[in-house]
């Protein structure tokens, strides 16, 4: 029994360290070398897109609203998934589990929706309005995307820990698989190098 408890403590701690360590490494690369990560490249593209939309005419404003609508739909979907998983697990475990990760994902998704809806209005505001600076709408826009990303990541990190019901080994395997999958999605340079070498 003591060996099982030791294995549980070791593998769960290792899984948590591995997942959080990966995200610390990712955050470091986003801040220092944004062009090596898909998240950093997306942020640079959004910044360029936002500036282009603000300098455009009425037609570009309409395009901006439609583009932001798609982002809102994705954020609403991930927040809804978090709520559904939360309710399903409450029913399965008879309300005897800790729902704090799903709650955090729901809160981050809700906050992201608020920021993105504000950005939706601010993108078409005339420049003559009194903002502290012209960067304010862009800051709101980026915060919305960052909170949506964080909500999605918290939801993804929660899935391996749901497997804790089956023991510590599925959690460790799922955490390694999650980090591997996220690494493939997050780092663009490595993927391009592998594709070139295979050709």
MARTOR-78313 format. One record per atom (N, C-alpha, C): residue number from 1; atom name; x, y, z. Coordinates in Angstrom, 3 decimals, always signed. Layout:
BEGIN
PT    k   a      east     north        up
PT  NUM  CA         X         Y         Z
...
! end
This chain:
BEGIN
PT    k   a      east     north        up
PT    1   N    +0.830    -1.193    +0.000
PT    1  CA    +0.000    +0.000    +0.000
PT    1   C    +0.872    +1.253    +0.000
PT    2   N    +1.992    +1.193    +0.713
PT    2  CA    +2.880    +2.343    +0.774
PT    2   C    +3.534    +2.600    -0.577
PT    3   N    +3.825    +1.523    -1.340
PT    3  CA    +4.423    +1.683    -2.669
PT    3   C    +3.443    +2.368    -3.618
PT    4   N    +2.154    +2.047    -3.512
PT    4  CA    +1.142    +2.673    -4.360
PT    4   C    +1.019    +4.155    -4.032
PT    5   N    +1.072    +4.479    -2.758
PT    5  CA    +1.000    +5.875    -2.341
PT    5   C    +2.227    +6.639    -2.825
PT    6   N    +3.395    +5.995    -2.754
PT    6  CA    +4.627    +6.623    -3.234
PT    6   C    +4.550    +6.845    -4.746
PT    7   N    +4.078    +5.826    -5.482
PT    7  CA    +3.936    +5.940    -6.928
PT    7   C    +2.945    +7.046    -7.279
PT    8   N    +1.855    +7.126    -6.552
PT    8  CA    +0.847    +8.156    -6.762
PT    8   C    +1.454    +9.544    -6.558
PT    9   N    +2.153    +9.724    -5.455
PT    9  CA    +2.765   +11.026    -5.160
PT    9   C    +3.824   +11.388    -6.188
PT   10   N    +4.638   +10.433    -6.576
PT   10  CA    +5.733   +10.702    -7.507
PT   10   C    +5.215   +10.999    -8.917
PT   11   N    +4.340   +10.155    -9.458
PT   11  CA    +3.884   +10.334   -10.832
PT   11   C    +2.988   +11.563   -11.002
PT   12   N    +2.143   +11.833   -10.037
PT   12  CA    +1.277   +13.016   -10.144
PT   12   C    +2.118   +14.287   -10.055
PT   13   N    +3.074   +14.301    -9.132
PT   13  CA    +3.961   +15.471    -9.020
PT   13   C    +4.784   +15.643   -10.285
PT   14   N    +5.283   +14.534   -10.827
PT   14  CA    +6.071   +14.591   -12.055
PT   14   C    +5.217   +15.088   -13.222
PT   15   N    +3.991   +14.627   -13.311
PT   15  CA    +3.089   +15.058   -14.379
PT   15   C    +2.801   +16.552   -14.278
PT   16   N    +2.522   +17.013   -13.072
PT   16  CA    +2.247   +18.426   -12.866
PT   16   C    +3.479   +19.275   -13.179
PT   17   N    +4.650   +18.827   -12.724
PT   17  CA    +5.896   +19.546   -12.997
PT   17   C    +6.185   +19.580   -14.493
PT   18   N    +5.984   +18.466   -15.167
PT   18  CA    +6.243   +18.373   -16.594
PT   18   C    +5.343   +19.328   -17.376
PT   19   N    +4.067   +19.334   -17.036
PT   19  CA    +3.105   +20.196   -17.733
PT   19   C    +3.367   +21.674   -17.444
PT   20   N    +3.577   +22.012   -16.184
PT   20  CA    +3.844   +23.414   -15.836
PT   20   C    +5.208   +23.862   -16.361
PT   21   N    +6.182   +22.966   -16.338
PT   21  CA    +7.499   +23.290   -16.883
PT   21   C    +7.440   +23.580   -18.372
PT   22   N    +6.666   +22.790   -19.088
PT   22  CA    +6.499   +23.042   -20.514
PT   22   C    +5.881   +24.408   -20.758
PT   23   N    +4.854   +24.753   -19.989
PT   23  CA    +4.194   +26.038   -20.199
PT   23   C    +5.093   +27.210   -19.783
PT   24   N    +5.947   +27.005   -18.795
PT   24  CA    +6.929   +28.049   -18.454
PT   24   C    +7.921   +28.231   -19.609
PT   25   N    +8.371   +27.124   -20.189
PT   25  CA    +9.273   +27.177   -21.340
PT   25   C    +8.591   +27.861   -22.527
PT   26   N    +7.332   +27.539   -22.747
PT   26  CA    +6.571   +28.152   -23.836
PT   26   C    +6.422   +29.655   -23.602
PT   27   N    +6.074   +30.044   -22.385
PT   27  CA    +5.915   +31.467   -22.067
PT   27   C    +7.232   +32.224   -22.265
PT   28   N    +8.330   +31.604   -21.858
PT   28  CA    +9.656   +32.215   -22.052
PT   28   C    +9.926   +32.435   -23.543
PT   29   N    +9.610   +31.449   -24.374
PT   29  CA    +9.833   +31.589   -25.810
PT   29   C    +8.887   +32.599   -26.442
PT   30   N    +7.660   +32.681   -25.944
PT   30  CA    +6.723   +33.670   -26.485
PT   30   C    +7.220   +35.080   -26.188
PT   31   N    +7.748   +35.289   -24.990
PT   31  CA    +8.230   +36.619   -24.608
PT   31   C    +9.548   +36.981   -25.294
PT   32   N   +10.480   +36.028   -25.401
PT   32  CA   +11.812   +36.335   -25.918
PT   32   C   +11.979   +36.077   -27.406
PT   33   N   +11.330   +35.040   -27.941
PT   33  CA   +11.442   +34.706   -29.367
PT   33   C   +10.053   +34.381   -29.919
PT   34   N    +9.194   +35.395   -30.078
PT   34  CA    +7.816   +35.110   -30.494
PT   34   C    +7.709   +34.468   -31.876
PT   35   N    +8.691   +34.680   -32.737
PT   35  CA    +8.596   +34.124   -34.089
PT   35   C    +8.835   +32.621   -34.131
PT   36   N    +9.254   +32.010   -33.027
PT   36  CA    +9.468   +30.564   -33.009
PT   36   C    +8.236   +29.794   -32.546
PT   37   N    +7.222   +30.499   -32.045
PT   37  CA    +6.020   +29.829   -31.556
PT   37   C    +4.817   +30.258   -32.384
PT   38   N    +3.871   +29.363   -32.528
PT   38  CA    +2.657   +29.714   -33.277
PT   38   C    +1.840   +30.757   -32.517
PT   39   N    +1.898   +30.734   -31.192
PT   39  CA    +1.166   +31.721   -30.399
PT   39   C    +1.771   +33.108   -30.603
PT   40   N    +3.091   +33.195   -30.611
PT   40  CA    +3.755   +34.471   -30.858
PT   40   C    +3.506   +34.988   -32.261
PT   41   N    +3.556   +34.084   -33.249
PT   41  CA    +3.275   +34.487   -34.625
PT   41   C    +1.831   +34.955   -34.776
PT   42   N    +0.911   +34.254   -34.115
PT   42  CA    -0.496   +34.677   -34.160
PT   42   C    -0.676   +36.047   -33.530
PT   43   N    +0.035   +36.323   -32.445
PT   43  CA    -0.058   +37.639   -31.804
PT   43   C    +0.486   +38.732   -32.731
PT   44   N    +1.598   +38.440   -33.420
PT   44  CA    +2.143   +39.420   -34.363
PT   44   C    +1.193   +39.636   -35.535
PT   45   N    +0.579   +38.561   -36.017
PT   45  CA    -0.390   +38.687   -37.109
PT   45   C    -1.624   +39.469   -36.662
PT   46   N    -2.093   +39.193   -35.443
PT   46  CA    -3.262   +39.923   -34.943
PT   46   C    -2.962   +41.410   -34.807
PT   47   N    -1.752   +41.724   -34.349
PT   47  CA    -1.376   +43.129   -34.197
PT   47   C    -1.381   +43.819   -35.560
PT   48   N    -0.807   +43.171   -36.562
PT   48  CA    -0.793   +43.736   -37.908
PT   48   C    -2.214   +43.838   -38.465
PT   49   N    -3.010   +42.795   -38.247
PT   49  CA    -4.398   +42.790   -38.725
PT   49   C    -5.192   +43.897   -38.051
PT   50   N    -4.996   +44.058   -36.743
PT   50  CA    -5.739   +45.074   -36.000
PT   50   C    -5.403   +46.469   -36.523
PT   51   N    -4.113   +46.731   -36.747
PT   51  CA    -3.710   +48.036   -37.265
PT   51   C    -4.308   +48.276   -38.651
PT   52   N    -4.327   +47.231   -39.471
PT   52  CA    -4.893   +47.342   -40.809
PT   52   C    -6.395   +47.622   -40.744
PT   53   N    -7.090   +46.987   -39.819
PT   53  CA    -8.524   +47.201   -39.674
PT   53   C    -8.834   +48.603   -39.154
PT   54   N    -8.016   +49.095   -38.242
PT   54  CA    -8.253   +50.436   -37.689
PT   54   C    -8.013   +51.521   -38.732
PT   55   N    -7.086   +51.283   -39.656
PT   55  CA    -6.781   +52.297   -40.663
PT   55   C    -7.666   +52.172   -41.890
PT   56   N    -8.469   +51.130   -41.961
PT   56  CA    -9.292   +50.890   -43.143
PT   56   C   -10.585   +51.677   -43.141
PT   57   N   -11.393   +51.369   -44.137
PT   57  CA   -12.673   +52.054   -44.283
PT   57   C   -13.794   +51.242   -43.626
PT   58   N   -15.043   +51.587   -43.963
PT   58  CA   -16.208   +50.945   -43.360
PT   58   C   -16.266   +49.449   -43.685
PT   59   N   -15.843   +49.078   -44.890
PT   59  CA   -15.883   +47.667   -45.282
PT   59   C   -14.927   +46.831   -44.442
PT   60   N   -13.784   +47.405   -44.125
PT   60  CA   -12.835   +46.676   -43.278
PT   60   C   -13.350   +46.549   -41.860
PT   61   N   -14.105   +47.548   -41.400
PT   61  CA   -14.720   +47.454   -40.077
PT   61   C   -15.711   +46.316   -40.008
PT   62   N   -16.459   +46.117   -41.076
PT   62  CA   -17.412   +45.013   -41.140
PT   62   C   -16.681   +43.679   -41.158
PT   63   N   -15.581   +43.615   -41.892
PT   63  CA   -14.759   +42.404   -41.911
PT   63   C   -14.195   +42.105   -40.519
PT   64   N   -13.805   +43.142   -39.806
PT   64  CA   -13.277   +42.956   -38.448
PT   64   C   -14.331   +42.384   -37.524
PT   65   N   -15.552   +42.892   -37.625
PT   65  CA   -16.645   +42.395   -36.789
PT   65   C   -16.903   +40.925   -37.083
PT   66   N   -16.922   +40.555   -38.354
PT   66  CA   -17.166   +39.168   -38.718
PT   66   C   -16.022   +38.254   -38.260
PT   67   N   -14.795   +38.737   -38.352
PT   67  CA   -13.649   +37.941   -37.904
PT   67   C   -13.681   +37.743   -36.393
PT   68   N   -14.007   +38.781   -35.664
PT   68  CA   -14.097   +38.663   -34.212
PT   68   C   -15.249   +37.757   -33.793
PT   69   N   -16.309   +37.719   -34.595
PT   69  CA   -17.418   +36.828   -34.311
PT   69   C   -16.946   +35.366   -34.308
PT   70   N   -16.079   +35.015   -35.245
PT   70  CA   -15.560   +33.648   -35.286
PT   70   C   -14.742   +33.330   -34.040
PT   71   N   -13.957   +34.280   -33.573
PT   71  CA   -13.184   +34.081   -32.348
PT   71   C   -14.114   +33.929   -31.150
PT   72   N   -15.167   +34.739   -31.121
PT   72  CA   -16.140   +34.631   -30.030
PT   72   C   -16.811   +33.260   -30.017
PT   73   N   -17.144   +32.745   -31.178
PT   73  CA   -17.790   +31.437   -31.254
PT   73   C   -16.868   +30.355   -30.705
PT   74   N   -15.580   +30.407   -31.056
PT   74  CA   -14.626   +29.429   -30.531
PT   74   C   -14.468   +29.525   -29.026
PT   75   N   -14.436   +30.726   -28.497
PT   75  CA   -14.305   +30.920   -27.054
PT   75   C   -15.552   +30.457   -26.323
PT   76   N   -16.706   +30.755   -26.875
PT   76  CA   -17.957   +30.296   -26.269
PT   76   C   -18.015   +28.774   -26.269
PT   77   N   -17.566   +28.161   -27.346
PT   77  CA   -17.578   +26.699   -27.427
PT   77   C   -16.693   +26.066   -26.353
PT   78   N   -15.467   +26.583   -26.192
PT   78  CA   -14.576   +25.991   -25.181
PT   78   C   -15.101   +26.225   -23.766
PT   79   N   -15.703   +27.381   -23.507
PT   79  CA   -16.304   +27.610   -22.187
PT   79   C   -17.494   +26.685   -21.965
PT   80   N   -18.263   +26.429   -23.015
PT   80  CA   -19.403   +25.512   -22.899
PT   80   C   -18.943   +24.088   -22.643
PT   81   N   -17.858   +23.695   -23.293
PT   81  CA   -17.306   +22.350   -23.058
PT   81   C   -16.865   +22.218   -21.609
PT   82   N   -16.231   +23.249   -21.072
PT   82  CA   -15.804   +23.209   -19.669
PT   82   C   -17.006   +23.065   -18.744
PT   83   N   -18.070   +23.772   -19.038
PT   83  CA   -19.277   +23.677   -18.205
PT   83   C   -19.887   +22.288   -18.302
PT   84   N   -19.955   +21.731   -19.514
PT   84  CA   -20.530   +20.399   -19.690
PT   84   C   -19.715   +19.323   -18.982
PT   85   N   -18.402   +19.402   -19.079
PT   85  CA   -17.564   +18.438   -18.358
PT   85   C   -17.719   +18.585   -16.857
PT   86   N   -17.841   +19.803   -16.417
PT   86  CA   -18.040   +20.060   -14.996
PT   86   C   -19.333   +19.404   -14.510
PT   87   N   -20.409   +19.577   -15.259
PT   87  CA   -21.687   +18.984   -14.876
PT   87   C   -21.663   +17.459   -14.978
PT   88   N   -21.025   +16.936   -16.010
PT   88  CA   -20.953   +15.481   -16.168
PT   88   C   -20.158   +14.835   -15.038
PT   89   N   -19.058   +15.451   -14.677
PT   89  CA   -18.257   +14.892   -13.578
PT   89   C   -18.972   +15.017   -12.243
PT   90   N   -19.723   +16.076   -12.070
PT   90  CA   -20.495   +16.208   -10.834
PT   90   C   -21.528   +15.096   -10.742
PT   91   N   -22.145   +14.764   -11.865
PT   91  CA   -23.133   +13.687   -11.861
PT   91   C   -22.472   +12.329   -11.658
PT   92   N   -21.309   +12.117   -12.280
PT   92  CA   -20.616   +10.827   -12.170
PT   92   C   -20.087   +10.560   -10.768
PT   93   N   -19.533   +11.563   -10.177
PT   93  CA   -18.879   +11.358    -8.884
PT   93   C   -19.746   +11.781    -7.715
PT   94   N   -20.981   +12.111    -8.005
PT   94  CA   -21.923   +12.489    -6.952
PT   94   C   -21.421   +13.700    -6.165
PT   95   N   -20.912   +14.681    -6.898
PT   95  CA   -20.425   +15.945    -6.328
PT   95   C   -19.292   +15.769    -5.329
PT   96   N   -18.484   +14.720    -5.492
PT   96  CA   -17.404   +14.488    -4.538
PT   96   C   -16.034   +14.810    -5.126
PT   97   N   -15.964   +15.623    -6.143
PT   97  CA   -14.673   +15.938    -6.741
PT   97   C   -14.421   +17.430    -6.659
PT   98   N   -13.180   +17.808    -6.943
PT   98  CA   -12.780   +19.204    -6.884
PT   98   C   -12.869   +19.783    -8.293
PT   99   N   -13.777   +20.692    -8.509
PT   99  CA   -14.023   +21.253    -9.838
PT   99   C   -13.278   +22.555   -10.067
PT  100   N   -12.242   +22.810    -9.327
PT  100  CA   -11.601   +24.117    -9.411
PT  100   C   -10.955   +24.375   -10.766
PT  101   N   -10.382   +23.330   -11.425
PT  101  CA    -9.754   +23.563   -12.731
PT  101   C   -10.792   +23.944   -13.777
PT  102   N   -11.935   +23.233   -13.794
PT  102  CA   -12.967   +23.578   -14.747
PT  102   C   -13.548   +24.940   -14.439
PT  103   N   -13.661   +25.264   -13.163
PT  103  CA   -14.169   +26.571   -12.778
PT  103   C   -13.238   +27.663   -13.285
PT  104   N   -11.932   +27.438   -13.168
PT  104  CA   -10.969   +28.420   -13.674
PT  104   C   -11.086   +28.566   -15.176
PT  105   N   -11.275   +27.457   -15.871
PT  105  CA   -11.426   +27.507   -17.313
PT  105   C   -12.684   +28.281   -17.698
PT  106   N   -13.768   +28.070   -16.971
PT  106  CA   -15.011   +28.803   -17.231
PT  106   C   -14.813   +30.297   -16.981
PT  107   N   -14.149   +30.638   -15.886
PT  107  CA   -13.924   +32.056   -15.557
PT  107   C   -13.045   +32.719   -16.606
PT  108   N   -11.953   +32.044   -17.002
PT  108  CA   -11.080   +32.620   -18.022
PT  108   C   -11.811   +32.778   -19.346
PT  109   N   -12.628   +31.797   -19.701
PT  109  CA   -13.410   +31.904   -20.930
PT  109   C   -14.401   +33.048   -20.871
PT  110   N   -15.044   +33.235   -19.722
PT  110  CA   -15.996   +34.339   -19.566
PT  110   C   -15.298   +35.687   -19.640
PT  111   N   -14.142   +35.784   -19.005
PT  111  CA   -13.394   +37.037   -19.069
PT  111   C   -12.932   +37.318   -20.499
PT  112   N   -12.499   +36.271   -21.200
PT  112  CA   -12.073   +36.443   -22.590
PT  112   C   -13.231   +36.933   -23.446
PT  113   N   -14.412   +36.379   -23.216
PT  113  CA   -15.578   +36.832   -23.975
PT  113   C   -15.862   +38.306   -23.731
PT  114   N   -15.753   +38.725   -22.485
PT  114  CA   -15.979   +40.135   -22.174
PT  114   C   -14.999   +41.041   -22.900
PT  115   N   -13.735   +40.680   -22.877
PT  115  CA   -12.724   +41.491   -23.564
PT  115   C   -12.933   +41.483   -25.076
PT  116   N   -13.236   +40.314   -25.641
PT  116  CA   -13.419   +40.246   -27.087
PT  116   C   -14.667   +40.999   -27.541
PT  117   N   -15.708   +40.987   -26.736
PT  117  CA   -16.902   +41.766   -27.079
PT  117   C   -16.585   +43.258   -27.015
PT  118   N   -15.826   +43.675   -26.002
PT  118  CA   -15.407   +45.086   -25.938
PT  118   C   -14.555   +45.455   -27.144
PT  119   N   -13.638   +44.551   -27.523
PT  119  CA   -12.797   +44.815   -28.693
PT  119   C   -13.643   +44.907   -29.951
PT  120   N   -14.696   +44.127   -29.992
PT  120  CA   -15.606   +44.156   -31.129
PT  120   C   -16.218   +45.547   -31.297
PT  121   N   -16.571   +46.185   -30.199
PT  121  CA   -17.117   +47.547   -30.267
PT  121   C   -16.015   +48.574   -30.516
PT  122   N   -14.887   +48.406   -29.855
PT  122  CA   -13.832   +49.413   -29.932
PT  122   C   -13.135   +49.466   -31.281
PT  123   N   -13.185   +48.375   -32.028
PT  123  CA   -12.459   +48.372   -33.298
PT  123   C   -13.076   +49.339   -34.307
PT  124   N   -14.361   +49.611   -34.142
PT  124  CA   -15.026   +50.521   -35.067
PT  124   C   -15.264   +51.908   -34.492
PT  125   N   -14.717   +52.189   -33.346
PT  125  CA   -14.886   +53.510   -32.744
PT  125   C   -14.041   +54.516   -33.510
PT  126   N   -14.591   +55.674   -33.693
PT  126  CA   -13.906   +56.740   -34.400
PT  126   C   -12.681   +57.190   -33.601
PT  127   N   -11.631   +57.580   -34.303
PT  127  CA   -10.391   +58.006   -33.629
PT  127   C   -10.568   +59.281   -32.825
PT  128   N   -11.650   +60.020   -33.068
PT  128  CA   -11.850   +61.274   -32.343
PT  128   C   -12.318   +61.049   -30.898
PT  129   N   -12.692   +59.808   -30.558
PT  129  CA   -13.116   +59.519   -29.182
PT  129   C   -11.934   +59.659   -28.242
PT  130   N   -12.245   +59.900   -26.999
PT  130  CA   -11.186   +60.156   -26.036
PT  130   C   -10.782   +58.869   -25.323
PT  131   N    -9.751   +58.211   -25.831
PT  131  CA    -9.140   +57.068   -25.181
PT  131   C    -7.848   +57.543   -24.545
PT  132   N    -7.377   +56.853   -23.523
PT  132  CA    -6.070   +57.232   -22.975
PT  132   C    -4.994   +57.188   -24.052
PT  133   N    -5.096   +56.245   -24.969
PT  133  CA    -4.178   +56.170   -26.101
PT  133   C    -4.864   +55.370   -27.190
PT  134   N    -4.309   +55.403   -28.374
PT  134  CA    -4.877   +54.640   -29.474
PT  134   C    -4.584   +53.146   -29.333
PT  135   N    -3.670   +52.794   -28.437
PT  135  CA    -3.339   +51.387   -28.231
PT  135   C    -4.342   +50.686   -27.321
PT  136   N    -5.248   +51.426   -26.722
PT  136  CA    -6.201   +50.832   -25.789
PT  136   C    -7.079   +49.748   -26.433
PT  137   N    -7.689   +50.005   -27.596
PT  137  CA    -8.479   +48.934   -28.208
PT  137   C    -7.645   +47.696   -28.548
PT  138   N    -6.415   +47.924   -28.983
PT  138  CA    -5.537   +46.792   -29.300
PT  138   C    -5.184   +46.000   -28.044
PT  139   N    -4.965   +46.686   -26.931
PT  139  CA    -4.660   +46.012   -25.670
PT  139   C    -5.846   +45.155   -25.222
PT  140   N    -7.060   +45.685   -25.348
PT  140  CA    -8.265   +44.929   -24.993
PT  140   C    -8.388   +43.693   -25.883
PT  141   N    -8.121   +43.876   -27.151
PT  141  CA    -8.173   +42.788   -28.127
PT  141   C    -7.179   +41.680   -27.762
PT  142   N    -5.951   +42.046   -27.455
PT  142  CA    -4.922   +41.056   -27.105
PT  142   C    -5.222   +40.361   -25.779
PT  143   N    -5.744   +41.112   -24.812
PT  143  CA    -6.107   +40.483   -23.535
PT  143   C    -7.189   +39.433   -23.724
PT  144   N    -8.152   +39.732   -24.583
PT  144  CA    -9.200   +38.756   -24.865
PT  144   C    -8.639   +37.476   -25.446
PT  145   N    -7.717   +37.600   -26.380
PT  145  CA    -7.107   +36.412   -26.973
PT  145   C    -6.240   +35.667   -25.968
PT  146   N    -5.523   +36.401   -25.145
PT  146  CA    -4.680   +35.751   -24.134
PT  146   C    -5.524   +34.993   -23.110
PT  147   N    -6.615   +35.600   -22.660
PT  147  CA    -7.484   +34.908   -21.702
PT  147   C    -8.157   +33.692   -22.325
PT  148   N    -8.533   +33.786   -23.601
PT  148  CA    -9.120   +32.627   -24.282
PT  148   C    -8.092   +31.505   -24.394
PT  149   N    -6.844   +31.860   -24.696
PT  149  CA    -5.776   +30.857   -24.770
PT  149   C    -5.548   +30.204   -23.407
PT  150   N    -5.524   +31.026   -22.363
PT  150  CA    -5.320   +30.476   -21.022
PT  150   C    -6.473   +29.560   -20.615
PT  151   N    -7.697   +29.949   -20.943
PT  151  CA    -8.852   +29.104   -20.639
PT  151   C    -8.774   +27.769   -21.356
PT  152   N    -8.361   +27.796   -22.627
PT  152  CA    -8.214   +26.549   -23.377
PT  152   C    -7.100   +25.680   -22.802
PT  153   N    -6.010   +26.301   -22.387
PT  153  CA    -4.898   +25.533   -21.820
PT  153   C    -5.279   +24.919   -20.476
PT  154   N    -5.981   +25.659   -19.648
PT  154  CA    -6.418   +25.098   -18.362
PT  154   C    -7.345   +23.917   -18.605
PT  155   N    -8.207   +24.039   -19.600
PT  155  CA    -9.102   +22.931   -19.939
PT  155   C    -8.301   +21.722   -20.422
PT  156   N    -7.293   +21.952   -21.261
PT  156  CA    -6.455   +20.844   -21.757
PT  156   C    -5.662   +20.188   -20.631
PT  157   N    -5.137   +20.978   -19.725
PT  157  CA    -4.350   +20.433   -18.617
PT  157   C    -5.227   +19.624   -17.677
PT  158   N    -6.500   +19.968   -17.607
PT  158  CA    -7.413   +19.265   -16.715
PT  158   C    -7.691   +17.838   -17.184
PT  159   N    -7.700   +17.611   -18.499
PT  159  CA    -8.045   +16.285   -19.005
PT  159   C    -7.145   +15.164   -18.479
PT  160   N    -5.810   +15.312   -18.477
PT  160  CA    -5.006   +14.224   -17.908
PT  160   C    -5.306   +13.970   -16.426
PT  161   N    -5.611   +15.015   -15.700
PT  161  CA    -5.863   +14.830   -14.274
PT  161   C    -7.242   +14.213   -14.002
PT  162   N    -8.104   +14.212   -15.008
PT  162  CA    -9.363   +13.481   -14.874
PT  162   C    -9.102   +11.978   -14.810
PT  163   N    -8.014   +11.557   -15.425
PT  163  CA    -7.674   +10.125   -15.438
PT  163   C    -7.125    +9.643   -14.103
PT  164   N    -7.017   +10.534   -13.144
PT  164  CA    -6.522   +10.159   -11.817
PT  164   C    -7.453    +9.135   -11.169
PT  165   N    -8.695    +9.091   -11.631
PT  165  CA    -9.636    +8.096   -11.118
PT  165   C    -9.144    +6.673   -11.391
PT  166   N    -8.347    +6.523   -12.458
PT  166  CA    -7.863    +5.205   -12.849
PT  166   C    -6.455    +4.910   -12.353
PT  167   N    -5.858    +5.844   -11.641
PT  167  CA    -4.534    +5.641   -11.081
PT  167   C    -3.549    +6.682   -11.591
PT  168   N    -2.330    +6.647   -11.059
PT  168  CA    -1.346    +7.668   -11.426
PT  168   C    -0.692    +7.431   -12.787
PT  169   N    -0.616    +6.186   -13.233
PT  169  CA    +0.046    +5.903   -14.504
PT  169   C    -0.691    +6.514   -15.698
PT  170   N    -2.021    +6.413   -15.795
PT  170  CA    -2.708    +7.097   -16.902
PT  170   C    -2.514    +8.617   -16.887
PT  171   N    -2.406    +9.198   -15.709
PT  171  CA    -2.163   +10.651   -15.620
PT  171   C    -0.801   +10.988   -16.210
PT  172   N    +0.217   +10.214   -15.857
PT  172  CA    +1.570   +10.469   -16.356
PT  172   C    +1.629   +10.285   -17.873
PT  173   N    +1.029    +9.232   -18.381
PT  173  CA    +1.039    +8.979   -19.831
PT  173   C    +0.271   +10.074   -20.567
PT  174   N    -0.887   +10.446   -20.037
PT  174  CA    -1.686   +11.496   -20.678
PT  174   C    -0.985   +12.852   -20.621
PT  175   N    -0.251   +13.121   -19.547
PT  175  CA    +0.478   +14.392   -19.452
PT  175   C    +1.601   +14.457   -20.480
PT  176   N    +2.316   +13.357   -20.644
PT  176  CA    +3.383   +13.319   -21.649
PT  176   C    +2.783   +13.470   -23.046
PT  177   N    +1.679   +12.789   -23.305
PT  177  CA    +1.021   +12.903   -24.606
PT  177   C    +0.513   +14.324   -24.836
PT  178   N    -0.032   +14.954   -23.812
PT  178  CA    -0.523   +16.323   -23.925
PT  178   C    +0.618   +17.282   -24.241
PT  179   N    +1.708   +17.170   -23.514
PT  179  CA    +2.841   +18.072   -23.750
PT  179   C    +3.418   +17.840   -25.140
PT  180   N    +3.513   +16.596   -25.566
PT  180  CA    +4.015   +16.307   -26.907
PT  180   C    +3.095   +16.923   -27.963
PT  181   N    +1.787   +16.745   -27.803
PT  181  CA    +0.841   +17.314   -28.757
PT  181   C    +0.876   +18.834   -28.774
PT  182   N    +0.931   +19.431   -27.600
PT  182  CA    +0.988   +20.897   -27.539
PT  182   C    +2.301   +21.420   -28.118
PT  183   N    +3.395   +20.699   -27.903
PT  183  CA    +4.686   +21.108   -28.467
PT  183   C    +4.617   +21.113   -29.990
PT  184   N    +3.988   +20.093   -30.553
PT  184  CA    +3.846   +20.028   -32.013
PT  184   C    +3.007   +21.196   -32.536
PT  185   N    +2.026   +21.625   -31.771
PT  185  CA    +1.188   +22.747   -32.188
PT  185   C    +1.844   +24.104   -31.930
PT  186   N    +2.619   +24.199   -30.866
PT  186  CA    +3.117   +25.499   -30.414
PT  186   C    +4.393   +25.967   -31.099
PT  187   N    +5.266   +25.063   -31.482
PT  187  CA    +6.562   +25.460   -32.025
PT  187   C    +6.590   +25.184   -33.517
PT  188   N    +6.639   +26.262   -34.297
PT  188  CA    +6.540   +26.141   -35.738
PT  188   C    +7.860   +25.764   -36.390
PT  189   N    +8.956   +26.256   -35.907
PT  189  CA   +10.241   +26.009   -36.538
PT  189   C   +10.611   +24.537   -36.564
PT  190   N   +10.318   +23.834   -35.500
PT  190  CA   +10.663   +22.408   -35.422
PT  190   C    +9.864   +21.603   -36.441
PT  191   N    +8.595   +21.944   -36.613
PT  191  CA    +7.733   +21.233   -37.543
PT  191   C    +8.203   +21.440   -38.977
PT  192   N    +8.571   +22.683   -39.321
PT  192  CA    +9.028   +22.985   -40.680
PT  192   C   +10.334   +22.255   -40.981
PT  193   N   +11.246   +22.191   -39.989
PT  193  CA   +12.515   +21.506   -40.199
PT  193   C   +12.295   +20.021   -40.445
PT  194   N   +11.365   +19.411   -39.725
PT  194  CA   +11.075   +17.981   -39.915
PT  194   C   +10.474   +17.727   -41.282
PT  195   N    +9.587   +18.623   -41.748
PT  195  CA    +8.984   +18.454   -43.064
PT  195   C   +10.024   +18.572   -44.160
PT  196   N   +10.956   +19.524   -44.042
PT  196  CA   +12.004   +19.701   -45.041
PT  196   C   +12.931   +18.501   -45.076
PT  197   N   +13.267   +17.956   -43.922
PT  197  CA   +14.186   +16.820   -43.884
PT  197   C   +13.538   +15.545   -44.426
PT  198   N   +12.215   +15.429   -44.321
PT  198  CA   +11.537   +14.250   -44.841
PT  198   C   +11.377   +14.297   -46.356
PT  199   N   +11.445   +15.499   -46.932
PT  199  CA   +11.343   +15.626   -48.393
PT  199   C   +12.668   +15.307   -48.980
! end
